[in-house]
Structure formats: structure tokens, C-alpha cells
Amino acid sequence: MDVARNRHTDELVEAEELWEMDVVDKEAWICRACPTQVYPASYDAAVNKRRPYFTLGRVNRHAADCAVDAEHSIVSRGQKERVGSSDGFPMPFPSKLILDSDTAGAAAGPFKASFASSTLAAVHAAARASVHARHHGHTIKTIRPACRTYINFPNDREFLPLEIPGVWGKTYAQLFWFIPNKKPAFFSNPRHLFYAPIRWKEEPATSASHCELILNAGEWDSAARRHVSLCRLRVDWSGWSPARRNTLLHEINAARAEAVEQARQDSQIKGWMFFVGNQDRLDPALFHVDDERFICALAARMSWPERQLARA
């Protein structure tokens, strides 16, 4: 599980946030959609190479009719066809990024109110009611959940609504911009939610002021089968805490390890960098990002329906 609920604060927490905690309370977590206890795993970056996650453990099971169990089959179907409709989406999805962490997740569905109930039966009733519900989106506090939704539901991108402060677009297809293998040119709008494969041959260059990554995107020479030039992503982390800087580097390394492992079964899987940033005003091959909530790295097999591929 990528997200769990803190039983003490009722807040939804992404597993990657465990990297930044000085102390991880192993007993503080429950499923985001039912009252079943879950446990944090793989969160010690000094020991674990893989990305943090939440697990049910050996004996726990989700509550009867918990919607989370049904989501796996929806994601599998979403890789092949559109699963949403004009009536809504068959599972919760991110529709708006807000920068006030106190209210993020407030519209996450019928579960939030149910956890305030004094009866377990009320929680179970909410879970049962959600199985056939049509969802209309919820708020998030980082781009990561939206990036996972973009990956998981390629056929719904044109229809799913998404709002990110300061970024043009009203749907997933409009907000996400692929950096192509072409000679870098200036976009008419320099700010988007960009994404591109990570180039693993070059390690991130770090300093006190920034971290610079080489992307596997730029001008491609078909005859020589190599890039003539490569795009770069410069992360201004001068205002970030040491823990947040380390979290970014851990996430990049985790995405690389995931891509290497998963590529053994599927050669199309790559490590991807997603970021809300600006194209440099003087150098079209250079991109900038400075907000820790606006960047993440994930391993995935990316697919594009025909209309979206033509736009990119």
C-alpha cells in the first residue's frame, strides 16, 4: 500500500513520508479505507534499498468489502481501457493539489467521517457503500499520487480532472507534458508538470544550493542511435531541510532499483522523473524546480493512447 491513515490524526500519509520521520511509530497506521491495522515497512533508508510501503502483515485482512481490495483489478483493467464515465470514477483519485497540508485529503471519500464514529459497524457500512460508488476526486499534498494515477489509467487521462496551482490545464492529459527526444525548443508556456526518463549513467550532481539530474531526453541521432544532447533538471534545494534532501536522493535511488528489478520481466519499464517546474528562459534543455512537493521519481511502464502520443 502506498498510502495509510494515521490513527491518531486521521491524516492520509504517503509511504515516502516515512523517510523524513525521525521516529516511525509502527502502531500508528490503519488502512485508508477501513479500520484494519497496517504496518510501515522498508522505511530505513540506511538499510532498505526499496521504497517504503505499508503492509497488512502476516495475519491481518482488510475489513469486509473494503474498497482497497477491489482497486487492484480496476488498475489492471485501466491499463487496457477507460474505466471512468460521466458518472464518475470507480475508485478514489487525485483531482486537486493544495499547498495547505492541514486540509489535504479532506475530500478523500466517505471514509474520513466514518473514523470519527464510535461504532465499528459504521465504518464497515461506509466501506460497503463505497464498493459501487462513483468517485469525483479528492485533494492531495504532493504530485506523487497524481503521477501514479497518470501511469495507471492512460485511457482516462483526457477525462479525469486535475488542478495544480500555477499550472495550465484542467485534465491529466493537459497538465502532464512529456519531454521528447527532439532538439530542445522553448515551449510556449514554460511551466508544466513535466516528465521524462532518468538517465542512470550519470549520478546526480549535488551542492549546498542545488541538485542537478540528467534526463534521458533531448536531441536524438537516429543513425548513431544516441543522444546528441541531453536535458537537465536542476532542483533548487537551498531552502530544504537535510532530511528532505536525503529523501529526494533516496527516492531517485529507489526508482532506479525498482526499474532494474522490474525490467527483468518487462523491458519497457523505466525510471521516470516527474516535476512541476519551469523551462529555463535562456537554455531550453534546462528545467528548474524548487518545491519539494512538486517532484517525485517512479518506476513504470508508460503507455500513451494514440491521441495523447500525437500531442507529446
C-alpha positions as CSV (number, residue, x, y, z in Angstrom):
1,M,0.0,0.0,0.0
2,D,1.3,3.4,-1.0
3,V,-0.9,5.4,1.5
4,A,-2.1,4.8,5.0
5,R,-4.1,6.7,7.6
6,N,-2.6,7.9,10.8
7,R,-5.0,6.6,13.5
8,H,-4.2,9.5,15.8
9,T,-4.6,12.4,13.4
10,D,-6.8,10.8,10.7
11,E,-4.3,12.2,8.2
12,L,-3.5,10.3,5.0
13,V,0.2,9.8,4.7
14,E,2.3,8.7,1.7
15,A,4.7,5.9,2.4
16,E,7.6,8.1,1.2
17,E,7.0,10.5,4.0
18,L,8.3,7.8,6.4
19,W,11.8,8.6,5.1
20,E,11.6,12.1,6.7
21,M,10.4,11.0,10.2
22,D,12.9,10.9,13.0
23,V,10.9,8.2,14.7
24,V,8.4,5.9,12.9
25,D,5.6,4.7,15.1
26,K,4.9,1.2,13.9
27,E,1.5,1.0,15.6
28,A,0.1,4.3,14.3
29,W,-1.3,3.2,10.9
30,I,-4.6,1.8,9.6
31,C,-5.8,1.2,6.0
32,R,-7.0,4.4,4.4
33,A,-10.4,2.8,3.7
34,C,-11.1,0.5,6.7
35,P,-10.0,0.3,10.3
36,T,-7.6,-2.6,9.8
37,Q,-4.1,-2.0,11.2
38,V,-1.3,-1.8,8.7
39,Y,2.4,-1.6,9.3
40,P,5.2,0.5,7.8
41,A,8.0,-1.4,6.0
42,S,11.2,-0.7,4.2
43,Y,11.4,2.8,5.6
44,D,15.0,2.8,7.0
45,A,17.0,4.3,4.0
46,A,20.3,3.3,5.6
47,V,19.3,-0.4,5.4
48,N,16.5,-0.8,2.9
49,K,17.0,-0.2,-0.8
50,R,13.4,-0.4,-1.8
51,R,10.7,2.2,-1.4
52,P,8.7,2.4,1.9
53,Y,5.3,0.9,1.9
54,F,2.5,-0.2,4.2
55,T,1.6,-3.9,4.7
56,L,-1.1,-5.9,6.4
57,G,1.4,-8.2,7.9
58,R,1.0,-12.0,8.0
59,V,-2.4,-12.3,9.6
60,N,-4.4,-9.1,9.1
61,R,-7.1,-8.8,6.4
62,H,-9.0,-5.8,5.2
63,A,-12.5,-5.3,6.5
64,A,-15.3,-7.0,4.6
65,D,-16.0,-5.2,1.3
66,C,-13.1,-2.8,1.9
67,A,-12.7,-0.8,-1.4
68,V,-8.9,-1.1,-1.4
69,D,-9.1,-4.8,-2.3
70,A,-11.1,-4.0,-5.4
71,E,-8.7,-1.4,-6.6
72,H,-6.1,-3.8,-7.9
73,S,-8.4,-5.2,-10.5
74,I,-9.5,-1.7,-11.5
75,V,-5.9,-0.6,-12.1
76,S,-5.3,-3.8,-14.1
77,R,-8.3,-3.0,-16.3
78,G,-7.3,0.7,-16.5
79,Q,-4.1,-0.3,-18.4
80,K,-6.2,-1.6,-21.2
81,E,-9.4,0.5,-21.4
82,R,-11.2,3.5,-20.0
83,V,-12.7,2.8,-16.6
84,G,-14.3,6.1,-15.8
85,S,-17.5,7.6,-17.1
86,S,-19.6,10.7,-17.0
87,D,-21.0,9.4,-13.7
88,G,-17.5,9.4,-12.1
89,F,-14.6,7.1,-11.5
90,P,-14.7,3.6,-9.9
91,M,-12.1,4.4,-7.2
92,P,-10.8,7.5,-5.4
93,F,-8.4,9.6,-7.5
94,P,-6.5,12.8,-7.0
95,S,-8.2,15.8,-8.6
96,K,-6.6,18.8,-6.9
97,L,-3.2,19.6,-5.4
98,I,-3.4,22.0,-2.5
99,L,-0.4,23.5,-0.7
100,D,-2.0,23.7,2.7
101,S,-1.1,20.3,4.3
102,D,-3.8,20.7,7.0
103,T,-6.6,20.3,4.6
104,A,-5.1,17.9,2.0
105,G,-7.1,14.7,1.8
106,A,-10.2,16.3,3.3
107,A,-12.3,15.2,0.3
108,A,-10.9,11.7,0.1
109,G,-14.3,10.0,0.1
110,P,-16.8,8.6,2.6
111,F,-14.2,7.2,5.0
112,K,-12.9,10.3,6.8
113,A,-16.1,11.0,8.6
114,S,-16.6,7.3,9.4
115,F,-13.4,7.1,11.5
116,A,-14.9,9.6,13.9
117,S,-17.7,7.2,14.6
118,S,-17.7,5.3,17.9
119,T,-19.0,2.1,16.2
120,L,-17.0,-0.3,14.0
121,A,-20.3,-1.1,12.3
122,A,-20.5,2.4,10.9
123,V,-17.0,2.0,9.4
124,H,-18.0,-1.3,7.8
125,A,-21.1,0.3,6.4
126,A,-19.2,3.1,4.8
127,A,-16.8,0.6,3.2
128,R,-19.7,-1.5,1.8
129,A,-21.3,1.6,0.4
130,S,-18.1,2.6,-1.4
131,V,-17.7,-0.6,-3.3
132,H,-20.1,0.5,-6.1
133,A,-19.6,4.3,-5.6
134,R,-18.6,6.6,-8.3
135,H,-15.9,8.9,-7.1
136,H,-15.3,12.5,-8.2
137,G,-11.8,13.2,-6.9
138,H,-10.0,14.3,-3.7
139,T,-7.2,16.6,-2.7
140,I,-3.5,15.7,-2.4
141,K,-0.5,17.5,-0.9
142,T,2.2,16.3,-3.3
143,I,2.2,15.3,-7.0
144,R,3.1,11.7,-6.4
145,P,-0.4,10.3,-6.1
146,A,-1.4,12.1,-9.3
147,C,1.6,10.7,-11.1
148,R,0.6,7.2,-10.1
149,T,-2.9,7.8,-11.4
150,Y,-1.4,9.1,-14.7
151,I,0.6,5.9,-15.0
152,N,-2.2,3.5,-14.0
153,F,-5.0,4.9,-16.2
154,P,-3.7,6.0,-19.6
155,N,-7.1,5.8,-21.2
156,D,-8.7,8.1,-18.7
157,R,-6.2,10.9,-18.9
158,E,-8.3,13.1,-21.2
159,F,-11.3,12.9,-19.0
160,L,-10.0,12.9,-15.4
161,P,-10.0,16.4,-13.9
162,L,-6.8,17.6,-12.2
163,E,-5.9,21.0,-10.8
164,I,-2.4,22.1,-9.8
165,P,-1.7,25.7,-8.6
166,G,0.1,27.8,-11.2
167,V,-0.1,25.1,-13.9
168,W,-2.2,25.4,-17.0
169,G,-4.7,22.6,-17.7
170,K,-7.9,21.0,-16.3
171,T,-7.3,17.3,-17.0
172,Y,-4.5,14.8,-16.6
173,A,-3.8,14.9,-20.3
174,Q,-3.4,18.7,-20.3
175,L,-1.3,19.0,-17.2
176,F,1.3,16.3,-17.9
177,W,3.9,17.2,-20.5
178,F,6.4,14.6,-21.9
179,I,9.9,15.9,-22.7
180,P,10.5,14.3,-26.1
181,N,13.6,13.0,-27.8
182,K,14.0,16.1,-30.0
183,K,16.2,19.1,-30.2
184,P,15.2,21.1,-27.2
185,A,13.0,24.1,-28.1
186,F,11.1,26.6,-26.0
187,F,7.6,25.7,-25.0
188,S,5.0,28.5,-25.5
189,N,4.2,28.0,-21.8
190,P,7.4,27.3,-19.8
191,R,5.6,25.8,-16.8
192,H,4.0,22.4,-16.8
193,L,4.0,19.1,-14.9
194,F,6.9,17.7,-16.9
195,Y,8.1,14.1,-17.0
196,A,11.0,12.2,-18.7
197,P,13.0,9.1,-18.1
198,I,16.0,9.3,-15.8
199,R,19.5,8.8,-17.3
200,W,21.1,6.4,-14.9
201,K,24.7,6.6,-16.3
202,E,25.2,10.0,-14.6
203,E,24.9,10.3,-10.9
204,P,23.1,13.4,-9.5
205,A,25.4,16.3,-9.0
206,T,24.8,17.8,-5.6
207,S,25.9,21.0,-3.9
208,A,24.7,23.1,-1.0
209,S,22.4,25.1,-3.3
210,H,21.1,22.5,-5.7
211,C,20.9,19.0,-7.1
212,E,21.2,18.5,-10.9
213,L,19.9,15.4,-12.7
214,I,20.5,14.3,-16.3
215,L,17.3,13.2,-18.0
216,N,17.2,10.6,-20.8
217,A,15.6,13.1,-23.1
218,G,16.9,15.6,-25.7
219,E,18.1,15.6,-29.3
220,W,18.4,12.0,-30.6
221,D,20.6,10.9,-33.5
222,S,18.8,8.0,-35.2
223,A,21.8,7.0,-37.3
224,A,24.2,6.9,-34.4
225,R,21.5,5.7,-32.0
226,R,22.5,8.1,-29.3
227,H,21.6,11.4,-27.8
228,V,23.4,14.4,-29.3
229,S,22.3,16.5,-26.3
230,L,20.6,15.8,-23.0
231,C,18.1,17.7,-20.9
232,R,18.9,18.6,-17.3
233,L,16.7,19.1,-14.2
234,R,18.1,21.5,-11.6
235,V,16.5,21.2,-8.1
236,D,17.0,24.3,-6.0
237,W,17.1,22.8,-2.6
238,S,18.8,25.7,-0.7
239,G,15.7,26.1,1.5
240,W,15.2,22.4,2.1
241,S,16.0,20.5,5.3
242,P,18.8,17.9,5.2
243,A,16.1,15.2,5.7
244,R,14.1,16.4,2.7
245,R,17.2,16.5,0.5
246,N,18.1,12.9,1.5
247,T,14.5,11.8,0.8
248,L,14.8,13.0,-2.8
249,L,18.1,11.2,-3.3
250,H,16.6,8.0,-1.7
251,E,13.6,8.2,-3.9
252,I,15.7,8.5,-7.1
253,N,17.8,5.5,-6.0
254,A,14.7,3.6,-5.1
255,A,13.2,4.3,-8.5
256,R,16.4,3.0,-10.1
257,A,16.4,-0.2,-8.1
258,E,12.7,-0.7,-8.9
259,A,13.3,-0.2,-12.6
260,V,16.2,-2.6,-12.7
261,E,14.3,-5.3,-10.9
262,Q,11.0,-4.9,-12.8
263,A,12.7,-4.6,-16.2
264,R,13.7,-8.3,-15.8
265,Q,10.1,-9.1,-16.5
266,D,9.2,-6.1,-18.7
267,S,12.0,-4.3,-20.7
268,Q,9.7,-1.3,-21.2
269,I,9.8,-0.4,-17.6
270,K,11.9,2.7,-16.9
271,G,12.6,5.1,-14.0
272,W,10.7,8.4,-14.5
273,M,11.2,11.8,-13.1
274,F,8.0,13.9,-12.6
275,F,8.2,17.6,-11.6
276,V,6.2,20.8,-11.7
277,G,8.8,23.2,-12.9
278,N,9.9,25.9,-15.3
279,Q,11.9,25.7,-18.5
280,D,14.9,27.9,-18.3
281,R,14.5,31.3,-20.1
282,L,17.9,31.0,-21.9
283,D,18.5,27.3,-22.2
284,P,15.6,25.2,-23.5
285,A,17.4,22.0,-22.3
286,L,17.4,23.1,-18.6
287,F,14.4,22.8,-16.3
288,H,14.0,24.1,-12.7
289,V,12.1,23.0,-9.7
290,D,12.3,24.3,-6.1
291,D,9.3,22.9,-4.2
292,E,9.7,19.6,-2.5
293,R,6.0,18.8,-3.1
294,F,6.4,19.2,-6.9
295,I,8.9,16.4,-7.6
296,C,9.0,12.6,-7.4
297,A,10.6,9.5,-9.1
298,L,8.7,6.4,-10.0
299,A,9.4,3.2,-12.0
300,A,6.8,2.3,-14.5
301,R,5.9,1.0,-18.0
302,M,4.5,4.2,-19.6
303,S,1.8,3.9,-22.3
304,W,0.1,6.6,-24.3
305,P,-3.2,6.3,-26.2
306,E,-2.8,7.4,-29.8
307,R,-4.2,10.9,-29.4
308,Q,-2.0,11.7,-26.4
309,L,1.1,10.3,-28.1
310,A,0.5,12.6,-31.1
311,R,0.3,15.6,-28.8
312,A,3.6,14.8,-27.0
